[in-house]
Amino acid sequence: MQLINHLESEVRGYVRNFPAVFSRAKGSRLFDANGQSYLDFFAGAGTLNYGHNNPAVKKALLDYISDDGLMHGLDLATVAKLDFLRIFEDNILKPRTLDYKIQFTGPTGTNAVEAAIKLARKVKKRAHVVAFTNGYHGHSLGALALTGNRHYHNEHFGSHDNVSHLPFDGYLGAGVNTLDYFRKLLTDNSSGLPLPAAVILETIQAEGGINVASNTWLQELAALCREHDMLLIVDDIQVGNGRSGDFFSFEEAGIVPDMVCLSKSLGGGQPFSLVLFKRELDQWLPGEHTGTFRGNQLAFVAATALLAHWQDDTFSQEISRLSSHVHGRLSALVKANSGLELRGKGMIWGINFGDGELAAAISKACFERKLIIESAGSEGEVLKFLMPLTTTIAEFDEGFECFADAYQSVCPTAKIQALDLKRA
């Protein structure tokens, strides 16, 4: 790590928590330069839902490169783009009766958020946007204004005008419908809240601590947006691509957002980002929003290969089986140890330890046992289980054993003896 510490900026983060030099990866495992294997319960912060070096992606990329496929295409028409558009419509949009236009933005999730907000303001001719407590939408200037955690904010970064943060579902405790407050602000001309152009949210707040919005709350929010002529934007960057159990995280609620931001796992590790929006919202002038790396050609190829997972419901059934197993094992641990709280859905789960230092110590102990797992939440108090969706039950159980042992090493009174750690 000497060269890293000497040359790389102090802004580096993950390498501090996981100080190893990694050389290769496969499936749910990383390997360091010494050949040591690590189980990955982090998945590139949700970028590797389909696993490291997915075989279909490897073959598609090698074939494409061998055939001298375009490495860069701006927004030119290319075979790689057409193949992606065709399979995205056939496997994702049509089965869900969604009629969206697609905008390819710069290669990161924050680029998609910036484009969505910019378009919403253009269409509605209003500047204000509502985001939610504990929301995370990226670090570029507009997206940062929407991000809740003040750890990422600095008064010198620029204006945060025209954004209000309102309480997410459950933020004020059980039994409190936070949308009552939002509705009151909208209907009171003296509330101080301008009529927003849009509302943006993650249906499952990942970085915010695995906070899951209920279907009822999401349905009421969608209705509120329609009633007051506000666009509903779902940021599905981390919890899309099957992480919730469905391809989109909002499917179970039965809502249809006006816009959807996708990135991370869509490109299977290749930088790729896009915005979906209803046809009537496509009011851009040619070249009005642009970027040199919009539509990464290699990401088109990788995504096309990965979307084959969604040609039927086999993959979603596999996710459901794994989710049920993971939930059962984590529930048993939480029930055996007072003071813990389990949060999550599908294949995103978190254990709230109520103490960021404790969660960090357990994460460090996990790394010492060759398990990579990170924390989330406003104080880093939640350990986040975010393994690839292709993880086997045996691999999860192996990682769960590492985690339970790490937990007990930090908290000697933890009850793990009766959990049948080697069950699989």
Disulfide bonds with the S-S distance in Angstrom:
none
